[in-house]
């Protein structure tokens, strides 16, 4: 028997591969796949070349559990697809995040979508460019990381599909305000099953750096419902993340958590009697901390159509300066960032889009440490 669309099943514990397999058995994933010859794609979140313990990328143990479950159920046409963010290389992420080794161990091919052909499709009234391999899937298993995002507040099931579009379209998404194209992309590319990595996601930044250990894995079928749950866990309302109600309006799923059935199953250690009793910081009953590093520093920034990689380097750099006691009021002006400042002049910018400014941190994108050092020098001056 398979999981219904209004259901989300959770499991907690440190045996990530074994717990993933238990979760897939409990939710009846195999009964949802059309046939043993179906082209199955696993889409992790490999936003950048950082190890999963950093809080940004999908743990390879979860994907290993998915692969083993599929192979045990006689599915052989399995592929891992991803396209890292602008400024990073997917090939590097495959290596650093352990997916090259995973591919070799299970003989599952990796597809670098940064190198794929692009095709244009009508996505429920919005024309978008998609990576061609992403349009040739029979069954898509989305494996996002539950984490915060410095532009959209949260990122999970819906936004993770952004890795299936070419880099040029990722830049255009930002020029369109992110939320509307994310919703329309979800309407065009159906995710058939979702396995959420809630092991140690960063609650503030997409690129990690401040992991919060929870050791959880979730499974469900409705990306809108899943993202609504993530909003509640991170102390947001779904309408504070506009792409969620937009996707619901487009018929992608339901944001109604009152009608959702959310349950927790025993981990592999609990079933074997090895898991200790009692509440810990990774216990599902423990509420996630209210983390708002973004709010503390975003007043120092003027952002227009910036790419995630650039903005995602600036905000952690500002957070570091703030934590070290540097007063952001010591900067000569607000920090301008984004494609909207191309060809314009100003006092202080970040990224090559602000190259006409009096002062700017070069790079496309510049790294967090480069921005940190640059701004620290400005404040000291």
QUIHU-V574801 format. One record per helix or strand of 2 or more residues. SS is the DSSP state (hx for helix, st for strand). FROM is the first residue (numbers start at 1). TO is the last residue. Records with the same first field share a line. If there is no record, write none. Layout:
SS->FROM-TO, FROM-TO
This chain:
st->7-12, 40-44, 78-82, 109-112, 118-122, 127-131, 139-143, 147-149, 153-155, 193-198, 216-220, 261-265, 301-303, 335-337, 348-350, 359-361
hx->16-27, 29-32, 52-54, 60-72, 90-96, 99-106, 113-115, 132-135, 159-164, 167-175, 179-188, 223-233, 238-240, 242-249, 257-259, 268-272, 293-300, 308-323, 328-330, 339-341, 352-354, 368-380
